Amino acid sequence: DHAASLSGGRPGVLHGNRTYLLQDADGQILEGHSISAGLDYPGIGPEHAFLHDMGRATYLSATDAEALEMFGLCSRLEGIIPALEPAHALARALDKAASLPADGIVLVNLCGRGDKDIFSVMPHFGGA
């Protein structure tokens, strides 16, 4: 949740875009953090902010620990090494799946490649 600008931020302007940002009381941008390099940006795209404000899209967050758990689970059970970005999505997909009937279907788009993240995750799995 430490880079989730929709839940932890407020409207502001960065790079010419008005969107939700992680910022202090003076409007100075705060540093976001995520184990995933692609998710540590302190804001969200203005289109996503607009869809959120209109109520047309719902955005969920996952912690680094949840993403790491899903990284390991997907690798072990499916033989697919997910990138850390979609590993966050897998955590929420599992939550959604638990509320569906037995014949329910959950589809998650796994973008990227997890092999690029191996060196980032190895310390969390007891590796070098």
N, CA, C and O atoms as CSV, one atom per row, in Angstrom:
chain,resi,resn,atom,element,x,y,z
A,1,ASP,N,N,0.810,-1.207,0.000
A,1,ASP,CA,C,0.000,0.000,0.000
A,1,ASP,C,C,0.850,1.266,0.000
A,1,ASP,O,O,0.300,2.362,-0.114
A,2,HIS,N,N,2.169,1.155,0.123
A,2,HIS,CA,C,3.001,2.335,0.300
A,2,HIS,C,C,3.268,3.098,-0.997
A,2,HIS,O,O,4.041,4.056,-0.980
A,3,ALA,N,N,2.666,2.717,-2.105
A,3,ALA,CA,C,2.730,3.513,-3.328
A,3,ALA,C,C,1.337,3.646,-3.935
A,3,ALA,O,O,1.206,3.992,-5.109
A,4,ALA,N,N,0.308,3.378,-3.157
A,4,ALA,CA,C,-1.072,3.418,-3.650
A,4,ALA,C,C,-1.609,4.837,-3.544
A,4,ALA,O,O,-2.163,5.227,-2.516
A,5,SER,N,N,-1.441,5.607,-4.617
A,5,SER,CA,C,-1.808,7.022,-4.562
A,5,SER,C,C,-3.316,7.261,-4.485
A,5,SER,O,O,-3.735,8.311,-3.997
A,6,LEU,N,N,-4.137,6.330,-4.946
A,6,LEU,CA,C,-5.587,6.532,-4.824
A,6,LEU,C,C,-6.056,6.417,-3.383
A,6,LEU,O,O,-6.939,7.161,-2.955
A,7,SER,N,N,-5.473,5.494,-2.635
A,7,SER,CA,C,-5.910,5.334,-1.243
A,7,SER,C,C,-5.094,6.192,-0.280
A,7,SER,O,O,-5.596,6.576,0.776
A,8,GLY,N,N,-3.856,6.494,-0.625
A,8,GLY,CA,C,-3.013,7.247,0.296
A,8,GLY,C,C,-2.643,8.633,-0.176
A,8,GLY,O,O,-1.893,9.340,0.498
A,9,GLY,N,N,-3.159,9.032,-1.324
A,9,GLY,CA,C,-2.802,10.339,-1.868
A,9,GLY,C,C,-3.987,11.276,-1.924
A,9,GLY,O,O,-5.073,10.979,-1.427
A,10,ARG,N,N,-3.744,12.417,-2.547
A,10,ARG,CA,C,-4.808,13.398,-2.747
A,10,ARG,C,C,-4.527,14.133,-4.055
A,10,ARG,O,O,-3.403,14.088,-4.553
A,11,PRO,N,N,-5.530,14.810,-4.621
A,11,PRO,CA,C,-5.324,15.463,-5.912
A,11,PRO,C,C,-4.210,16.506,-5.878
A,11,PRO,O,O,-4.050,17.244,-4.907
A,12,GLY,N,N,-3.453,16.541,-6.959
A,12,GLY,CA,C,-2.373,17.498,-7.127
A,12,GLY,C,C,-1.906,17.461,-8.571
A,12,GLY,O,O,-2.463,16.729,-9.389
A,13,VAL,N,N,-0.884,18.249,-8.887
A,13,VAL,CA,C,-0.367,18.318,-10.253
A,13,VAL,C,C,1.092,17.896,-10.264
A,13,VAL,O,O,1.901,18.381,-9.473
A,14,LEU,N,N,1.416,16.980,-11.176
A,14,LEU,CA,C,2.794,16.519,-11.372
A,14,LEU,C,C,2.988,16.258,-12.860
A,14,LEU,O,O,2.157,15.606,-13.492
A,15,HIS,N,N,4.067,16.759,-13.412
A,15,HIS,CA,C,4.377,16.575,-14.835
A,15,HIS,C,C,3.223,17.049,-15.723
A,15,HIS,O,O,2.967,16.470,-16.778
A,16,GLY,N,N,2.535,18.094,-15.294
A,16,GLY,CA,C,1.446,18.664,-16.079
A,16,GLY,C,C,0.127,17.926,-15.993
A,16,GLY,O,O,-0.815,18.258,-16.712
A,17,ASN,N,N,0.045,16.935,-15.132
A,17,ASN,CA,C,-1.185,16.153,-14.988
A,17,ASN,C,C,-1.793,16.349,-13.615
A,17,ASN,O,O,-1.095,16.279,-12.603
A,18,ARG,N,N,-3.094,16.596,-13.578
A,18,ARG,CA,C,-3.805,16.638,-12.304
A,18,ARG,C,C,-4.305,15.232,-12.028
A,18,ARG,O,O,-5.070,14.660,-12.805
A,19,THR,N,N,-3.860,14.694,-10.912
A,19,THR,CA,C,-4.188,13.323,-10.562
A,19,THR,C,C,-4.009,13.134,-9.067
A,19,THR,O,O,-3.716,14.092,-8.352
A,20,TYR,N,N,-4.178,11.926,-8.593
A,20,TYR,CA,C,-3.937,11.626,-7.180
A,20,TYR,C,C,-2.445,11.397,-6.982
A,20,TYR,O,O,-1.817,10.634,-7.715
A,21,LEU,N,N,-1.889,12.071,-5.978
A,21,LEU,CA,C,-0.450,12.005,-5.731
A,21,LEU,C,C,-0.152,11.747,-4.263
A,21,LEU,O,O,-0.915,12.132,-3.377
A,22,LEU,N,N,0.961,11.095,-4.029
A,22,LEU,CA,C,1.506,11.010,-2.678
A,22,LEU,C,C,2.246,12.318,-2.454
A,22,LEU,O,O,3.239,12.591,-3.129
A,23,GLN,N,N,1.773,13.132,-1.511
A,23,GLN,CA,C,2.367,14.453,-1.290
A,23,GLN,C,C,2.198,14.870,0.159
A,23,GLN,O,O,1.333,14.370,0.878
A,24,ASP,N,N,3.052,15.802,0.567
A,24,ASP,CA,C,2.946,16.297,1.937
A,24,ASP,C,C,1.946,17.454,1.991
A,24,ASP,O,O,1.317,17.786,0.986
A,25,ALA,N,N,1.805,18.059,3.160
A,25,ALA,CA,C,0.825,19.134,3.363
A,25,ALA,C,C,1.106,20.347,2.481
A,25,ALA,O,O,0.192,21.113,2.174
A,26,ASP,N,N,2.368,20.530,2.069
A,26,ASP,CA,C,2.740,21.652,1.213
A,26,ASP,C,C,2.656,21.312,-0.274
A,26,ASP,O,O,2.975,22.151,-1.117
A,27,GLY,N,N,2.234,20.102,-0.601
A,27,GLY,CA,C,2.138,19.696,-1.997
A,27,GLY,C,C,3.426,19.156,-2.582
A,27,GLY,O,O,3.515,18.913,-3.786
A,28,GLN,N,N,4.433,18.965,-1.726
A,28,GLN,CA,C,5.693,18.395,-2.206
A,28,GLN,C,C,5.532,16.881,-2.360
A,28,GLN,O,O,4.968,16.214,-1.493
A,29,ILE,N,N,6.028,16.361,-3.457
A,29,ILE,CA,C,5.852,14.949,-3.781
A,29,ILE,C,C,6.645,14.074,-2.819
A,29,ILE,O,O,7.822,14.313,-2.550
A,30,LEU,N,N,5.957,13.051,-2.310
A,30,LEU,CA,C,6.591,12.074,-1.426
A,30,LEU,C,C,7.055,10.886,-2.257
A,30,LEU,O,O,6.488,10.588,-3.308
A,31,GLU,N,N,8.066,10.231,-1.786
A,31,GLU,CA,C,8.590,9.071,-2.491
A,31,GLU,C,C,7.719,7.855,-2.208
A,31,GLU,O,O,7.475,7.509,-1.052
A,32,GLY,N,N,7.259,7.219,-3.259
A,32,GLY,CA,C,6.520,5.973,-3.106
A,32,GLY,C,C,7.505,4.820,-3.045
A,32,GLY,O,O,8.648,4.954,-3.484
A,33,HIS,N,N,7.079,3.706,-2.512
A,33,HIS,CA,C,7.943,2.526,-2.481
A,33,HIS,C,C,7.136,1.291,-2.836
A,33,HIS,O,O,6.006,1.110,-2.381
A,34,SER,N,N,7.733,0.458,-3.648
A,34,SER,CA,C,7.188,-0.856,-3.951
A,34,SER,C,C,8.359,-1.749,-4.313
A,34,SER,O,O,9.351,-1.281,-4.871
A,35,ILE,N,N,8.248,-3.025,-4.001
A,35,ILE,CA,C,9.281,-3.962,-4.420
A,35,ILE,C,C,9.346,-4.004,-5.944
A,35,ILE,O,O,10.372,-4.368,-6.520
A,36,SER,N,N,8.253,-3.632,-6.585
A,36,SER,CA,C,8.180,-3.591,-8.038
A,36,SER,C,C,8.558,-2.200,-8.532
A,36,SER,O,O,7.901,-1.213,-8.202
A,37,ALA,N,N,9.616,-2.132,-9.319
A,37,ALA,CA,C,10.075,-0.832,-9.818
A,37,ALA,C,C,8.993,-0.124,-10.628
A,37,ALA,O,O,8.971,1.105,-10.682
A,38,GLY,N,N,8.104,-0.873,-11.254
A,38,GLY,CA,C,7.058,-0.270,-12.067
A,38,GLY,C,C,5.887,0.281,-11.282
A,38,GLY,O,O,4.990,0.895,-11.860
A,39,LEU,N,N,5.880,0.073,-9.977
A,39,LEU,CA,C,4.741,0.521,-9.168
A,39,LEU,C,C,5.106,1.552,-8.108
A,39,LEU,O,O,4.281,1.861,-7.248
A,40,ASP,N,N,6.314,2.089,-8.146
A,40,ASP,CA,C,6.703,3.023,-7.087
A,40,ASP,C,C,6.551,4.492,-7.475
A,40,ASP,O,O,7.061,5.366,-6.774
A,41,TYR,N,N,5.868,4.774,-8.563
A,41,TYR,CA,C,5.595,6.144,-8.984
A,41,TYR,C,C,4.640,6.787,-7.976
A,41,TYR,O,O,3.722,6.117,-7.503
A,42,PRO,N,N,4.827,8.063,-7.636
A,42,PRO,CA,C,4.005,8.688,-6.586
A,42,PRO,C,C,2.606,9.113,-7.024
A,42,PRO,O,O,1.899,9.777,-6.266
A,43,GLY,N,N,2.204,8.745,-8.223
A,43,GLY,CA,C,0.875,9.130,-8.694
A,43,GLY,C,C,0.253,8.034,-9.531
A,43,GLY,O,O,0.812,6.949,-9.694
A,44,ILE,N,N,-0.917,8.347,-10.056
A,44,ILE,CA,C,-1.628,7.423,-10.943
A,44,ILE,C,C,-1.982,8.198,-12.200
A,44,ILE,O,O,-2.170,9.414,-12.144
A,45,GLY,N,N,-2.076,7.517,-13.327
A,45,GLY,CA,C,-2.427,8.188,-14.579
A,45,GLY,C,C,-3.729,8.960,-14.444
A,45,GLY,O,O,-4.658,8.488,-13.788
A,46,PRO,N,N,-3.814,10.139,-15.054
A,46,PRO,CA,C,-5.015,10.962,-14.909
A,46,PRO,C,C,-6.279,10.283,-15.434
A,46,PRO,O,O,-7.373,10.555,-14.940
A,47,GLU,N,N,-6.143,9.400,-16.430
A,47,GLU,CA,C,-7.315,8.675,-16.920
A,47,GLU,C,C,-7.866,7.764,-15.828
A,47,GLU,O,O,-9.079,7.661,-15.642
A,48,HIS,N,N,-6.960,7.105,-15.111
A,48,HIS,CA,C,-7.395,6.231,-14.021
A,48,HIS,C,C,-8.026,7.044,-12.886
A,48,HIS,O,O,-9.017,6.617,-12.292
A,49,ALA,N,N,-7.460,8.199,-12.590
A,49,ALA,CA,C,-8.043,9.071,-11.560
A,49,ALA,C,C,-9.461,9.481,-11.961
A,49,ALA,O,O,-10.367,9.496,-11.127
A,50,PHE,N,N,-9.646,9.811,-13.234
A,50,PHE,CA,C,-10.960,10.203,-13.748
A,50,PHE,C,C,-11.959,9.054,-13.626
A,50,PHE,O,O,-13.073,9.253,-13.141
A,51,LEU,N,N,-11.571,7.859,-14.058
A,51,LEU,CA,C,-12.458,6.693,-13.964
A,51,LEU,C,C,-12.798,6.382,-12.508
A,51,LEU,O,O,-13.929,6.011,-12.192
A,52,HIS,N,N,-11.819,6.534,-11.631
A,52,HIS,CA,C,-12.047,6.324,-10.192
A,52,HIS,C,C,-13.076,7.324,-9.661
A,52,HIS,O,O,-14.027,6.942,-8.980
A,53,ASP,N,N,-12.878,8.602,-9.979
A,53,ASP,CA,C,-13.783,9.644,-9.485
A,53,ASP,C,C,-15.204,9.477,-10.029
A,53,ASP,O,O,-16.174,9.810,-9.347
A,54,MET,N,N,-15.328,8.963,-11.250
A,54,MET,CA,C,-16.645,8.734,-11.856
A,54,MET,C,C,-17.313,7.478,-11.304
A,54,MET,O,O,-18.507,7.265,-11.517
A,55,GLY,N,N,-16.559,6.656,-10.605
A,55,GLY,CA,C,-17.098,5.401,-10.103
A,55,GLY,C,C,-17.173,4.312,-11.160
A,55,GLY,O,O,-17.872,3.315,-10.977
A,56,ARG,N,N,-16.462,4.494,-12.261
A,56,ARG,CA,C,-16.504,3.513,-13.351
A,56,ARG,C,C,-15.412,2.468,-13.242
A,56,ARG,O,O,-15.411,1.494,-13.996
A,57,ALA,N,N,-14.482,2.652,-12.317
A,57,ALA,CA,C,-13.413,1.671,-12.117
A,57,ALA,C,C,-13.082,1.604,-10.636
A,57,ALA,O,O,-13.133,2.605,-9.921
A,58,THR,N,N,-12.747,0.419,-10.201
A,58,THR,CA,C,-12.330,0.203,-8.819
A,58,THR,C,C,-10.888,-0.274,-8.837
A,58,THR,O,O,-10.536,-1.164,-9.611
A,59,TYR,N,N,-10.069,0.301,-8.004
A,59,TYR,CA,C,-8.653,-0.048,-7.949
A,59,TYR,C,C,-8.337,-0.612,-6.573
A,59,TYR,O,O,-8.720,-0.046,-5.550
A,60,LEU,N,N,-7.643,-1.717,-6.565
A,60,LEU,CA,C,-7.271,-2.387,-5.322
A,60,LEU,C,C,-5.759,-2.357,-5.188
A,60,LEU,O,O,-5.043,-2.195,-6.176
A,61,SER,N,N,-5.285,-2.511,-3.989
A,61,SER,CA,C,-3.834,-2.521,-3.775
A,61,SER,C,C,-3.427,-3.814,-3.091
A,61,SER,O,O,-4.255,-4.531,-2.529
A,62,ALA,N,N,-2.148,-4.092,-3.152
A,62,ALA,CA,C,-1.579,-5.262,-2.487
A,62,ALA,C,C,-0.229,-4.858,-1.913
A,62,ALA,O,O,0.449,-3.985,-2.454
A,63,THR,N,N,0.148,-5.481,-0.843
A,63,THR,CA,C,1.433,-5.187,-0.209
A,63,THR,C,C,2.554,-5.937,-0.921
A,63,THR,O,O,2.308,-6.853,-1.705
A,64,ASP,N,N,3.778,-5.534,-0.636
A,64,ASP,CA,C,4.934,-6.254,-1.171
A,64,ASP,C,C,4.915,-7.709,-0.726
A,64,ASP,O,O,5.222,-8.606,-1.512
A,65,ALA,N,N,4.556,-7.947,0.532
A,65,ALA,CA,C,4.528,-9.320,1.055
A,65,ALA,C,C,3.519,-10.171,0.288
A,65,ALA,O,O,3.791,-11.332,-0.018
A,66,GLU,N,N,2.353,-9.597,-0.024
A,66,GLU,CA,C,1.348,-10.336,-0.794
A,66,GLU,C,C,1.841,-10.621,-2.209
A,66,GLU,O,O,1.627,-11.713,-2.734
A,67,ALA,N,N,2.498,-9.643,-2.824
A,67,ALA,CA,C,3.027,-9.841,-4.175
A,67,ALA,C,C,4.098,-10.924,-4.184
A,67,ALA,O,O,4.135,-11.755,-5.092
A,68,LEU,N,N,4.961,-10.920,-3.183
A,68,LEU,CA,C,5.995,-11.954,-3.103
A,68,LEU,C,C,5.381,-13.333,-2.909
A,68,LEU,O,O,5.844,-14.313,-3.493
A,69,GLU,N,N,4.344,-13.406,-2.093
A,69,GLU,CA,C,3.659,-14.683,-1.886
A,69,GLU,C,C,3.081,-15.193,-3.209
A,69,GLU,O,O,3.209,-16.375,-3.526
A,70,MET,N,N,2.451,-14.314,-3.975
A,70,MET,CA,C,1.866,-14.709,-5.258
A,70,MET,C,C,2.939,-15.027,-6.292
A,70,MET,O,O,2.749,-15.910,-7.129
A,71,PHE,N,N,4.064,-14.318,-6.244
A,71,PHE,CA,C,5.196,-14.608,-7.131
A,71,PHE,C,C,5.628,-16.056,-6.930
A,71,PHE,O,O,5.801,-16.801,-7.894
A,72,GLY,N,N,5.800,-16.445,-5.675
A,72,GLY,CA,C,6.209,-17.813,-5.361
A,72,GLY,C,C,5.139,-18.832,-5.701
A,72,GLY,O,O,5.438,-19.886,-6.261
A,73,LEU,N,N,3.896,-18.525,-5.368
A,73,LEU,CA,C,2.793,-19.458,-5.602
A,73,LEU,C,C,2.592,-19.724,-7.094
A,73,LEU,O,O,2.470,-20.877,-7.510
A,74,CYS,N,N,2.557,-18.678,-7.886
A,74,CYS,CA,C,2.362,-18.825,-9.326
A,74,CYS,C,C,3.542,-19.577,-9.952
A,74,CYS,O,O,3.355,-20.411,-10.837
A,75,SER,N,N,4.741,-19.278,-9.490
A,75,SER,CA,C,5.931,-19.967,-10.001
A,75,SER,C,C,5.869,-21.456,-9.695
A,75,SER,O,O,6.149,-22.289,-10.557
A,76,ARG,N,N,5.499,-21.786,-8.455
A,76,ARG,CA,C,5.451,-23.198,-8.042
A,76,ARG,C,C,4.288,-23.956,-8.666
A,76,ARG,O,O,4.474,-25.055,-9.188
A,77,LEU,N,N,3.086,-23.379,-8.617
A,77,LEU,CA,C,1.898,-24.112,-9.046
A,77,LEU,C,C,1.676,-24.113,-10.555
A,77,LEU,O,O,1.198,-25.100,-11.114
A,78,GLU,N,N,2.021,-23.016,-11.208
A,78,GLU,CA,C,1.745,-22.896,-12.641
A,78,GLU,C,C,2.992,-22.995,-13.509
A,78,GLU,O,O,2.889,-23.174,-14.723
A,79,GLY,N,N,4.171,-22.879,-12.898
A,79,GLY,CA,C,5.394,-22.873,-13.695
A,79,GLY,C,C,5.577,-21.578,-14.463
A,79,GLY,O,O,6.365,-21.510,-15.406
A,80,ILE,N,N,4.845,-20.552,-14.056
A,80,ILE,CA,C,4.928,-19.233,-14.684
A,80,ILE,C,C,5.560,-18.290,-13.674
A,80,ILE,O,O,5.056,-18.137,-12.561
A,81,ILE,N,N,6.660,-17.658,-14.057
A,81,ILE,CA,C,7.306,-16.679,-13.178
A,81,ILE,C,C,6.710,-15.318,-13.525
A,81,ILE,O,O,7.079,-14.724,-14.539
A,82,PRO,N,N,5.792,-14.817,-12.696
A,82,PRO,CA,C,5.156,-13.541,-13.033
A,82,PRO,C,C,6.074,-12.363,-12.709
A,82,PRO,O,O,6.888,-12.439,-11.789
A,83,ALA,N,N,5.942,-11.293,-13.458
A,83,ALA,CA,C,6.614,-10.056,-13.076
A,83,ALA,C,C,5.990,-9.587,-11.761
A,83,ALA,O,O,4.880,-9.995,-11.417
A,84,LEU,N,N,6.693,-8.744,-11.039
A,84,LEU,CA,C,6.183,-8.291,-9.744
A,84,LEU,C,C,4.925,-7.432,-9.869
A,84,LEU,O,O,4.086,-7.436,-8.969
A,85,GLU,N,N,4.784,-6.698,-10.973
A,85,GLU,CA,C,3.586,-5.873,-11.144
A,85,GLU,C,C,2.322,-6.739,-11.159
A,85,GLU,O,O,1.421,-6.492,-10.358
A,86,PRO,N,N,2.218,-7.752,-12.045
A,86,PRO,CA,C,1.013,-8.580,-12.002
A,86,PRO,C,C,0.947,-9.501,-10.789
A,86,PRO,O,O,-0.131,-9.995,-10.459
A,87,ALA,N,N,2.063,-9.742,-10.123
A,87,ALA,CA,C,2.010,-10.535,-8.887
A,87,ALA,C,C,1.149,-9.817,-7.853
A,87,ALA,O,O,0.469,-10.467,-7.058
A,88,HIS,N,N,1.170,-8.482,-7.852
A,88,HIS,CA,C,0.275,-7.719,-6.977
A,88,HIS,C,C,-1.185,-8.006,-7.345
A,88,HIS,O,O,-2.026,-8.201,-6.467
A,89,ALA,N,N,-1.479,-8.029,-8.646
A,89,ALA,CA,C,-2.847,-8.290,-9.101
A,89,ALA,C,C,-3.301,-9.696,-8.730
A,89,ALA,O,O,-4.473,-9.909,-8.421
A,90,LEU,N,N,-2.384,-10.653,-8.758
A,90,LEU,CA,C,-2.744,-12.028,-8.403
A,90,LEU,C,C,-3.260,-12.125,-6.969
A,90,LEU,O,O,-4.137,-12.938,-6.678
A,91,ALA,N,N,-2.725,-11.308,-6.083
A,91,ALA,CA,C,-3.191,-11.330,-4.689
A,91,ALA,C,C,-4.672,-10.984,-4.616
A,91,ALA,O,O,-5.431,-11.650,-3.912
A,92,ARG,N,N,-5.084,-9.956,-5.331
A,92,ARG,CA,C,-6.490,-9.569,-5.309
A,92,ARG,C,C,-7.346,-10.535,-6.132
A,92,ARG,O,O,-8.517,-10.742,-5.813
A,93,ALA,N,N,-6.784,-11.122,-7.175
A,93,ALA,CA,C,-7.529,-12.103,-7.971
A,93,ALA,C,C,-7.887,-13.315,-7.125
A,93,ALA,O,O,-8.979,-13.867,-7.261
A,94,LEU,N,N,-6.982,-13.732,-6.259
A,94,LEU,CA,C,-7.270,-14.857,-5.370
A,94,LEU,C,C,-8.413,-14.513,-4.424
A,94,LEU,O,O,-9.267,-15.355,-4.144
A,95,ASP,N,N,-8.431,-13.271,-3.930
A,95,ASP,CA,C,-9.537,-12.826,-3.073
A,95,ASP,C,C,-10.863,-12.906,-3.828
A,95,ASP,O,O,-11.856,-13.409,-3.303
A,96,LYS,N,N,-10.870,-12.407,-5.059
A,96,LYS,CA,C,-12.093,-12.429,-5.870
A,96,LYS,C,C,-12.529,-13.860,-6.142
A,96,LYS,O,O,-13.717,-14.175,-6.061
A,97,ALA,N,N,-11.577,-14.727,-6.464
A,97,ALA,CA,C,-11.892,-16.123,-6.779
A,97,ALA,C,C,-12.563,-16.821,-5.602
A,97,ALA,O,O,-13.442,-17.661,-5.793
A,98,ALA,N,N,-12.153,-16.479,-4.402
A,98,ALA,CA,C,-12.719,-17.121,-3.209
A,98,ALA,C,C,-14.212,-16.838,-3.056
A,98,ALA,O,O,-14.930,-17.612,-2.423
A,99,SER,N,N,-14.677,-15.739,-3.631
A,99,SER,CA,C,-16.092,-15.381,-3.496
A,99,SER,C,C,-16.945,-15.862,-4.671
A,99,SER,O,O,-18.153,-15.628,-4.692
A,100,LEU,N,N,-16.337,-16.522,-5.633
A,100,LEU,CA,C,-17.067,-16.996,-6.808
A,100,LEU,C,C,-17.557,-18.426,-6.621
A,100,LEU,O,O,-17.027,-19.160,-5.787
A,101,PRO,N,N,-18.562,-18.824,-7.391
A,101,PRO,CA,C,-18.976,-20.235,-7.352
A,101,PRO,C,C,-17.854,-21.117,-7.902
A,101,PRO,O,O,-16.912,-20.621,-8.521
A,102,ALA,N,N,-17.961,-22.412,-7.676
A,102,ALA,CA,C,-16.905,-23.349,-8.071
A,102,ALA,C,C,-16.591,-23.290,-9.562
A,102,ALA,O,O,-15.452,-23.539,-9.958
A,103,ASP,N,N,-17.572,-22.968,-10.392
A,103,ASP,CA,C,-17.326,-22.903,-11.832
A,103,ASP,C,C,-17.015,-21.478,-12.307
A,103,ASP,O,O,-17.015,-21.205,-13.507
A,104,GLY,N,N,-16.754,-20.583,-11.367
A,104,GLY,CA,C,-16.416,-19.205,-11.704
A,104,GLY,C,C,-15.061,-19.121,-12.388
A,104,GLY,O,O,-14.204,-19.984,-12.196
A,105,ILE,N,N,-14.875,-18.092,-13.174
A,105,ILE,CA,C,-13.632,-17.901,-13.914
A,105,ILE,C,C,-13.037,-16.550,-13.546
A,105,ILE,O,O,-13.743,-15.543,-13.495
A,106,VAL,N,N,-11.742,-16.537,-13.291
A,106,VAL,CA,C,-11.003,-15.303,-13.045
A,106,VAL,C,C,-9.914,-15.219,-14.108
A,106,VAL,O,O,-9.185,-16.186,-14.328
A,107,LEU,N,N,-9.803,-14.085,-14.756
A,107,LEU,CA,C,-8.799,-13.879,-15.787
A,107,LEU,C,C,-7.867,-12.767,-15.331
A,107,LEU,O,O,-8.316,-11.672,-14.994
A,108,VAL,N,N,-6.570,-13.049,-15.323
A,108,VAL,CA,C,-5.569,-12.040,-14.968
A,108,VAL,C,C,-4.563,-11.969,-16.105
A,108,VAL,O,O,-4.014,-12.991,-16.518
A,109,ASN,N,N,-4.320,-10.766,-16.610
A,109,ASN,CA,C,-3.330,-10.562,-17.661
A,109,ASN,C,C,-1.956,-10.424,-17.006
A,109,ASN,O,O,-1.713,-9.476,-16.259
A,110,LEU,N,N,-1.075,-11.355,-17.283
A,110,LEU,CA,C,0.275,-11.314,-16.716
A,110,LEU,C,C,1.214,-10.636,-17.707
A,110,LEU,O,O,1.778,-11.283,-18.589
A,111,CYS,N,N,1.372,-9.338,-17.551
A,111,CYS,CA,C,2.279,-8.598,-18.415
A,111,CYS,C,C,3.718,-8.774,-17.930
A,111,CYS,O,O,3.951,-9.120,-16.772
A,112,GLY,N,N,4.650,-8.540,-18.795
A,112,GLY,CA,C,6.055,-8.574,-18.400
A,112,GLY,C,C,6.585,-9.978,-18.190
A,112,GLY,O,O,5.920,-10.972,-18.482
A,113,ARG,N,N,7.805,-10.026,-17.673
A,113,ARG,CA,C,8.479,-11.300,-17.425
A,113,ARG,C,C,9.076,-11.267,-16.033
A,113,ARG,O,O,9.728,-10.297,-15.646
A,114,GLY,N,N,8.848,-12.329,-15.287
A,114,GLY,CA,C,9.347,-12.392,-13.924
A,114,GLY,C,C,10.822,-12.697,-13.804
A,114,GLY,O,O,11.414,-12.468,-12.750
A,115,ASP,N,N,11.434,-13.211,-14.868
A,115,ASP,CA,C,12.861,-13.519,-14.761
A,115,ASP,C,C,13.687,-12.261,-14.501
A,115,ASP,O,O,14.765,-12.341,-13.912
A,116,LYS,N,N,13.193,-11.107,-14.933
A,116,LYS,CA,C,13.918,-9.855,-14.669
A,116,LYS,C,C,13.872,-9.467,-13.192
A,116,LYS,O,O,14.674,-8.651,-12.737
A,117,ASP,N,N,12.933,-10.051,-12.443
A,117,ASP,CA,C,12.777,-9.723,-11.027
A,117,ASP,C,C,13.437,-10.735,-10.089
A,117,ASP,O,O,13.412,-10.561,-8.870
A,118,ILE,N,N,14.018,-11.775,-10.646
A,118,ILE,CA,C,14.582,-12.852,-9.824
A,118,ILE,C,C,15.558,-12.320,-8.774
A,118,ILE,O,O,15.498,-12.724,-7.613
A,119,PHE,N,N,16.449,-11.425,-9.172
A,119,PHE,CA,C,17.455,-10.940,-8.220
A,119,PHE,C,C,16.841,-10.061,-7.131
A,119,PHE,O,O,17.402,-9.946,-6.041
A,120,SER,N,N,15.705,-9.445,-7.413
A,120,SER,CA,C,15.013,-8.652,-6.392
A,120,SER,C,C,14.291,-9.528,-5.386
A,120,SER,O,O,14.198,-9.176,-4.211
A,121,VAL,N,N,13.778,-10.666,-5.834
A,121,VAL,CA,C,12.971,-11.500,-4.943
A,121,VAL,C,C,13.770,-12.577,-4.212
A,121,VAL,O,O,13.331,-13.063,-3.170
A,122,MET,N,N,14.922,-12.953,-4.734
A,122,MET,CA,C,15.686,-14.046,-4.122
A,122,MET,C,C,15.957,-13.854,-2.628
A,122,MET,O,O,15.817,-14.814,-1.869
A,123,PRO,N,N,16.337,-12.659,-2.174
A,123,PRO,CA,C,16.570,-12.504,-0.727
A,123,PRO,C,C,15.331,-12.818,0.117
A,123,PRO,O,O,15.455,-13.241,1.267
A,124,HIS,N,N,14.159,-12.617,-0.442
A,124,HIS,CA,C,12.917,-12.873,0.290
A,124,HIS,C,C,12.562,-14.355,0.340
A,124,HIS,O,O,11.719,-14.779,1.131
A,125,PHE,N,N,13.218,-15.132,-0.514
A,125,PHE,CA,C,12.978,-16.571,-0.545
A,125,PHE,C,C,14.182,-17.347,-0.027
A,125,PHE,O,O,14.299,-18.551,-0.259
A,126,GLY,N,N,15.077,-16.655,0.676
A,126,GLY,CA,C,16.232,-17.316,1.274
A,126,GLY,C,C,17.404,-17.499,0.337
A,126,GLY,O,O,18.341,-18.227,0.664
A,127,GLY,N,N,17.381,-16.851,-0.834
A,127,GLY,CA,C,18.488,-16.955,-1.781
A,127,GLY,C,C,19.504,-15.853,-1.562
A,127,GLY,O,O,19.361,-15.023,-0.664
A,128,ALA,N,N,20.517,-15.856,-2.385
A,128,ALA,CA,C,21.619,-14.886,-2.266
A,128,ALA,C,C,21.171,-13.471,-2.529
A,128,ALA,O,O,21.981,-12.545,-2.467
